[in-house]
Amino acid sequence: MNAHFYKVALHVLQVNLPETLPAEKIIPSFSPFASEEEGSVLLRMDVEVGPRQAFDELDEVGQFDCGGANHGVYQLPDGGYLFEISLPGEHAPLACQLRANADFSLCRAIVMEGSLLQQGFGLNNALMMAYAFAAAPAATLLIHASVIRHDGYGYLFTAPSGTGKSTHTHLWYQHIPGCDLMNDDNPVVRIVDGQTRVYGSPWSGKTPCYRNISAPVGAITRIEQKPENTIHRLAPIEAFATLLPAVSSMKWDRRVYMSICDTISALLADTPIYWLGCRPDEEAARVCFEAVHVE
């Protein structure tokens, strides 16, 4: 096995890969996050290639649609979890089987035989889930959002898939001078020394934006398609209810869920949350920018 270390939002991951799975080919998006650190490791994942491991008498937590791919979740007797990650599409074959202990510090991923693209899909999803759930108690959120940076601050835009997050950040990039894209699908937000910061990550959806950078969070905005461009700041209760569904979580796991709720509550103390009703046009970007940007 070849040990590879990566640092994502200051958390170190150890991924042990067999010789047959070169890291630069199966998880190329992790390359910008390569690290020499081997000390305090958030999680270790041992990876192998093989057939699906049969199991009996596990409690099924549920079957979940994750971006068009099915994830089956089962509870292990020791409090850990088994995940079965399928390729995208209806009745698609299994890509990866992930076993994790209760705090996701020790994981084992079995990727199925197939193309490197298919194996990479399975392993990438396994790492994303393991990271989100292992890091939750460390004031860390993996958020489904597109994030753009302007004048040193990161601005996050959340919405259901296909609603227009990427379109809106692209409008900022086009019409607001001095913008650059930090991540287009799954940035990491952490509270570090009392400050809310956003980090690039190895997970960026269909847009290949894998940048090992960070910035203090200027604002988080929920987008909804509307015939007019309007924006307002949300009250704390509304903000909490708006942000929680955008965070990768496991509501059935008290450790993870309560950690995420605590982090969101702390975040709201110094991070404004807005609701934006908008069209996909230049005016929408300018209306939003004028309301949310840090002077």
N, C-alpha and C positions, 0 to 999 in steps of 0.2 A: 504493500500500500504506500502511496505517496501522500504525505501530509501537506496540505495547503492551508495557509492562514489568511484571513480577510478581516478588515476592520470596516464595519458599517455603522455610522453614527456613533463612533467611539467604542462599539462592542466588537470583540474579537470572536470570529467563528473559525473552527478547525474542521476542514473537510478532508477526509481520508479517501482517496480514490485509487482503484486498481490501475495497473499499468495500461489496461485496455481502454481506459477512459481519460484521455488527456484533458486537463482542466481548461486549457485555452480553446478547446473545441466543444466540450459538452456544456460548460458554463462560461462562455466568453464575456458575458456582461459583468462578471466578477473581477476581471483583470484590473480595472482601475482601483479596486479596493484591496489588492494584494498587500500583505503586511508581513513584516519580519517578526512581529510579536508572537510569543508562544506562552506568555505568562497567564494572566487571568482570562480564561476562555469562557464566553457566554454559553456556547454549545459546541458539542463535538458530534459530527455526523460521519458514520462509517458507511461507505457506499459499495455495493456489489452488483454484479449483473447476474440475473438468474430468473427462474420461473416464479410465478406467484406462489407464496407460501399459504397452504390451506390452514384454516382456523375454524374452531367450533366453539359454541356456547359463549360467545362474546355478546355483551349488550350493545345493540346498535343505537348510537346516538341519533343518526339521521343520514339522509342523502341530500347533498347540497349542490346547487348549480353555481359554479364559480367561473364566471366569464365564458359560459358555454361548455365547460368541462365539468363532469360529475365527480364529486369528492364524497366517498363513503367514510363515515367516522364511527369507530367502535371503541368501547371502553375495555381496557385490559384489567384483569383481576387485581393487579398491583397499583391501580390508579392511573397508569399510563394510558396511551392511546395508540390505536392502529388507524391509519388513513389509507384509503385506496384511491389513487388519483388517476382518472381516465383521461385520454386524449379528448380534445374538443369534438363535439358532434354527438348526435343521438346514437346510442348503442355503440359508442366508440370503445376500442379495446383499452385495457389497463396499461398505464405507462409506468407507474411507480407504486410501491407499497412502502409506507413509512411507519416504523414503530418508534415510539418515544416514551421516555419515563415521565413521571407526573409533572416535572418542572421543565421538560424539554431540554435539559442539559446534556442528555445522552440520547442519540438518535441512530437508527439504522435504516438506511434506504436501500431497497432492492429495485433496481430499474430493469424493466423487461427487455428482452432481446428485441432489436429493431434498429432503426436509423439513429444516428447521433442526434438528429433534430428531435425525434420522439423521446429519446432518453433524456435529452437536455430539458425538454418541456416538463417531464416528470420530476427530475431532480430539482429544477429551478423552483417549481411549485412547492416541493417538500421543504426546501431551504427557506422559502418565504414564510410558510406557515410556522415552521419551527422557530424562526427568528422572531416573528411577531409575538408568539406565545411565551418564549423564553425571556424576551426583553420586557414584557409588560410590567413586571414588578419594579423595573428600573426606570420608571417615569418615561416610558418609551411607547410611542404609538406609530403603527404602520397605517397610513391614511390613504384611502382611495381618492386621489386628487391630482390635479395638474398644478405645478408651482413655477412661478416666474420670479426672477430677481430684478429689483430696480433700486439703484442707489444704495446697495448694501443690504436691503431687506428682502425677505422672501414672502411672496403673496400666494396663498393656496386657494384653489377653486375646486369645490366639491360638487358632485351631481351624479345621478345614476348614469351608467354607461350609455353613450349615445346622445346625451342631453346637450353637450356642447362645451365641456371643460377645455378640451384641446383647442377648439375653435376660439374660445375667448382668450386663452393665453397667447394664441397666434395673433389675435387682433392687438393685444398689448405690444407684442414683439414688432408688429408692423407700424403701429401708430404712436407708441410711446417711446421716445428716444431713450437709449441706455438700458434696455431690457435684455435679459438672456434667460433661456429655459434651464431650470435646474433638474426637473424630472416631470414626466408626463402621465404618470399613473399611480405610483406607489412610493412617495417620499416618506421619510421617517421624521417624526417630530419628537423632540426630547426636551425635558426641562433640565437644564444644566446650570448649577449655581444660581437658581432662581430665575433664570432667563429661558424663555421658550425659543428653541432653535429648530430650523428645518434642515434636513440633510438629503443629499442625493442618495440614491440606492441602486442596487443591481437590477431592480424591477421597475420597468418603465413602459409596460404594455406594448403597443404596436410602434411606438416611437423610440428608436434606439438612442436614449439619452441617459447614459450611465456615468454620472459625474460625481467624483469624490470631493464634494464641496459642501459648505454649510453657510447659513445666514440666520440672523435673528428674524423671527416671524413678525411681519408688519400687520397682517390681518388674514383671516380666513373667510371666504365668501361662498355661500351656497348659491348655485345658479339654477334658474328655472326659466324656460322659454316663455316669453310673453310678447304681446304685440307692441308694448311700449317699454322704454328703458327706465327703470326706477330702482332705487336702492335705499335700504334703511338698515340701521344697526339693530341687532336682535337683543332682547333682554336676556339675562343669564339663563333662565329656565328654557326659553326658546332656543338659545344658543346650544345648551347641553343636548337637548332633544334633536337638534339639527346635526350636530357633530358626531354623536355616538354611532349612528348607522354607517358613517363613512369609515369607521375604524375597524380593522381586522380584529375579530374577537371570537370568544366562545362563551355564549351566555350560560351554558350549562356548567362551565368550570368556574367556581367561585373565586379561586386565586387569580385567574386571568381577568375575569369580568370586573371584580372589585378594584383591581389595580388600574384598569383602564378608566373606570368611573372616577377614581381618585385623581388620576392624571388629568383628565378633562376638566374636573373641578378646579384643580390648581392652575391649569392653563387659562381658564376664563378670568382669572384674577387680573391678568395683564395683557390678554390678547383679545382684540375686538373681533366679533363674528357678525357678518353682514348677510343679508338676503338680497340677491340681485335678480330682478325680472328683466329679461333682455331679448333683444333681437341680435342676430349675428352680424353686427355692423360696427363701423368705427365709433359711432356715437356711444355705443354700449361700453366700449373700452374706456373712452374718455370720462363718461359718467361714473364708472366704477373707480377709475384711477383718482379722480378728484375727491371721491368720498373716503377711500381707504388708505391712500398713500401716507407714509410718515413724513412729516415736514423736516 
